Amino acid sequence: MTMRSQDPEFSDEEIHQLLRDIEQQSAPPAPEARIKRPQAYSAGSVRRELTVDELLQKIQRDIRDG
């Protein structure tokens, strides 16, 4: 890149080139793209929402058992 030392004014192209240089110097390295894979769960650790019938049975059981 050639800069004119006598002329304190810069052309638009020189300003744009300076900005590109600065952006390249200050740009952080791009992080590696990682694919997030689903985790395997054991049958005992999987939780699901209860159905309405299951909720009613649980409430009835809790009332009956005190």
N, CA and C of each residue as an Amber inpcrd file, in Angstrom:
protein
   198
   0.8490000  -1.1620000   0.0000000   0.0000000   0.0000000   0.0000000
   0.9000000   1.2320000   0.0000000   0.6780000   2.1110000  -0.9310000
   1.4880000   3.3200000  -1.0520000   0.7150000   4.4940000  -0.4810000
   1.3660000   5.2340000   0.4120000   0.7210000   6.4130000   0.9790000
   1.5280000   7.6440000   0.6150000   0.8140000   8.6910000   0.3590000
   1.5050000   9.9350000   0.0000000   1.8950000  10.6640000   1.2800000
   3.1620000  10.8600000   1.4890000   3.6180000  11.5130000   2.7190000
   3.4870000  13.0320000   2.6570000   3.4790000  13.6330000   1.4570000
   3.3880000  15.0840000   1.3510000   1.9360000  15.5650000   1.5060000
   1.0000000  14.7960000   1.0080000  -0.4030000  15.1910000   1.0010000
  -1.1010000  14.5850000   2.2190000  -1.5620000  15.4190000   3.1760000
  -2.1930000  14.8830000   4.3810000  -3.5890000  14.3030000   4.1120000
  -4.1580000  14.5320000   2.9520000  -5.4900000  14.0240000   2.6400000
  -5.3640000  12.6800000   1.9250000  -6.2510000  11.7920000   2.2540000
  -6.2580000  10.4590000   1.6560000  -7.4350000  10.3410000   0.6990000
  -7.2540000   9.5630000  -0.3280000  -8.3520000   9.3080000  -1.2590000
  -9.3280000   8.3330000  -0.6020000 -10.5160000   8.2310000  -1.1750000
 -11.5030000   7.2820000  -0.6580000 -10.9610000   5.8620000  -0.6970000
 -10.2890000   5.5210000  -1.7620000  -9.7400000   4.1730000  -1.8900000
  -8.6880000   3.8980000  -0.8080000  -7.8590000   4.8790000  -0.5030000
  -6.8480000   4.6980000   0.5530000  -7.5200000   4.5360000   1.9180000
  -8.5580000   5.2800000   2.1610000  -9.2840000   5.1600000   3.4410000
  -9.9230000   3.7820000   3.5480000 -10.5520000   3.3420000   2.4610000
 -11.1710000   2.0140000   2.4680000 -10.1290000   0.9180000   2.6720000
  -8.9790000   1.0740000   2.0610000  -7.9180000   0.0790000   2.2290000
  -7.4190000   0.0640000   3.6730000  -7.2630000   1.2310000   4.2750000
  -6.8510000   1.3000000   5.6860000  -7.8800000   0.6120000   6.5810000
  -9.1490000   0.8590000   6.3200000 -10.2030000   0.2180000   7.1200000
 -10.1810000  -1.2970000   6.9590000  -9.9870000  -1.7800000   5.7390000
  -9.8950000  -3.2240000   5.5210000  -8.7060000  -3.8200000   6.2740000
  -7.5780000  -3.1070000   6.2410000  -6.3920000  -3.5820000   6.9610000
  -6.6560000  -3.6700000   8.4580000  -7.3020000  -2.6550000   8.9930000
  -7.5980000  -2.6330000  10.4320000  -8.5650000  -3.7450000  10.7900000
  -9.6020000  -3.9440000   9.9760000 -10.5780000  -4.9970000  10.2530000
  -9.9190000  -6.3720000  10.2140000  -9.0150000  -6.5930000   9.2920000
  -8.3450000  -7.8880000   9.2070000  -7.4460000  -8.1240000  10.4100000
  -6.8210000  -7.0780000  10.9050000  -5.9360000  -7.2160000  12.0600000
  -6.7250000  -7.4640000  13.3310000  -7.9050000  -6.8370000  13.4590000
  -8.6450000  -6.9340000  14.7130000  -9.6920000  -8.0350000  14.6990000
  -9.9320000  -8.6700000  13.5590000 -10.9440000  -9.7220000  13.4940000
 -10.4450000 -10.9550000  14.2350000 -11.2440000 -11.4470000  15.1980000
 -10.8470000 -12.6600000  15.9020000 -10.9430000 -13.8510000  14.9550000
 -10.1490000 -14.8690000  15.1970000 -10.2280000 -16.0460000  14.3310000
 -11.6100000 -16.6850000  14.4470000 -12.1110000 -17.1710000  13.3480000
 -13.4360000 -17.7950000  13.3330000 -13.3910000 -19.0900000  14.1340000
 -14.3670000 -19.2930000  15.0160000 -14.3790000 -20.5390000  15.7870000
 -14.6930000 -21.7140000  14.8730000 -14.1920000 -22.8680000  15.2630000
 -14.4470000 -24.0640000  14.4760000 -15.9270000 -24.4090000  14.5910000
 -16.5000000 -24.7520000  13.4840000 -17.9070000 -25.1610000  13.5030000
 -17.9910000 -26.5690000  14.0770000 -18.7350000 -26.7020000  15.1270000
 -18.8920000 -28.0150000  15.7450000 -20.3470000 -28.4330000  15.6320000
 -20.5400000 -29.6660000  15.3170000 -21.8930000 -30.1990000  15.2100000
 -22.2840000 -30.7340000  16.5780000 -23.3970000 -30.2310000  17.0780000
 -23.8710000 -30.6960000  18.3730000 -24.6820000 -31.9680000  18.1560000
 -24.1860000 -33.0330000  18.6970000 -24.8400000 -34.3160000  18.5270000
 -25.7290000 -34.6030000  19.7430000 -26.8720000 -35.2100000  19.5080000
 -27.7270000 -35.5440000  20.6490000 -27.0470000 -36.5620000  21.5510000
 -27.2830000 -36.4120000  22.8330000 -26.6750000 -37.3210000  23.7960000
 -27.5370000 -38.5710000  23.9280000 -26.8860000 -39.6670000  24.1470000
 -27.6100000 -40.9140000  24.3650000 -28.0660000 -40.9620000  25.8170000
 -29.2910000 -41.3660000  26.0150000 -29.8430000 -41.4690000  27.3640000
 -30.1750000 -42.9190000  27.6580000 -29.9540000 -43.2960000  28.8940000
 -30.3580000 -44.6320000  29.2930000 -31.8700000 -44.6220000  29.5260000
 -32.4880000 -45.7680000  29.4610000 -33.9400000 -45.8560000  29.6090000
 -34.3860000 -45.3230000  30.9690000 -33.5720000 -45.4800000  31.9800000
 -33.9430000 -45.0180000  33.3130000 -33.8330000 -43.5150000  33.4920000
 -33.0550000 -42.8470000  32.6530000 -32.8750000 -41.4150000  32.8500000
 -33.8180000 -40.5550000  32.0030000 -34.5570000 -41.1970000  31.0860000
 -35.4610000 -40.4350000  30.2260000 -36.7190000 -40.0880000  31.0070000
 -37.0590000 -38.7970000  30.9930000 -38.2660000 -38.3470000  31.6780000
 -39.2280000 -37.8290000  30.6420000 -40.4750000 -38.0690000  30.8520000
 -41.4860000 -37.5690000  29.9440000 -42.5950000 -36.9370000  30.7530000
 -43.4300000 -36.1770000  30.0930000 -44.5610000 -35.5690000  30.7760000
 -45.6370000 -36.6140000  30.9750000 -46.3360000 -36.4930000  32.0920000
 -47.4070000 -37.4300000  32.3850000 -48.6590000 -37.0440000  31.6070000
 -49.4400000 -38.0630000  31.2630000 -50.7200000 -37.7910000  30.6170000
 -51.7170000 -37.3550000  31.6800000 -52.8600000 -36.8630000  31.2540000
 -53.9020000 -36.4220000  32.1980000 -54.3500000 -37.6030000  33.0470000
 -54.5300000 -38.7500000  32.4210000 -54.9450000 -39.9460000  33.1750000
 -53.9010000 -40.3330000  34.2120000 -52.6390000 -40.2640000  33.8380000
 -51.5750000 -40.6070000  34.7810000 -51.5340000 -39.6130000  35.9420000
 -51.7640000 -38.3420000  35.6430000 -51.8130000 -37.3340000  36.7040000
 -52.9620000 -37.6080000  37.6660000 -54.1200000 -37.9120000  37.1150000
 -55.2820000 -38.2110000  37.9740000 -55.0240000 -39.4370000  38.8360000
 -54.4260000 -40.4760000  38.2540000 -54.1050000 -41.6730000  39.0300000
 -53.1180000 -41.3620000  40.1460000 -52.1400000 -40.5220000  39.8530000
 -51.1430000 -40.1490000  40.8590000 -51.7870000 -39.3610000  41.9910000
 -52.6530000 -38.4310000  41.6490000 -53.3420000 -37.6280000  42.6750000
 -54.2280000 -38.5300000  43.5300000 -54.9770000 -39.4270000  42.8820000
 -55.8390000 -40.3430000  43.6410000 -55.0180000 -41.2290000  44.5660000
 -53.8790000 -41.7000000  44.0600000 -53.0060000 -42.5510000  44.8730000
 -52.4550000 -41.7580000  46.0640000 -52.0500000 -40.4820000  45.8220000
 -51.5130000 -39.6490000  46.9020000 -52.5860000 -39.3740000  47.9480000
 -53.8340000 -39.1460000  47.5270000 -54.9230000 -38.8940000  48.4690000
 -55.2210000 -40.1630000  49.2750000 -55.2510000 -41.2940000  48.5850000
 -55.5580000 -42.5690000  49.2410000 -54.4800000 -42.9320000  50.2560000
 -53.2170000 -42.7080000  49.8810000 -52.1030000 -43.1110000  50.7500000
 -51.8190000 -42.0780000  51.8440000 -52.4170000 -40.9330000  51.7170000
 -52.2680000 -39.9020000  52.7330000 -51.0640000 -39.1190000  52.5750000
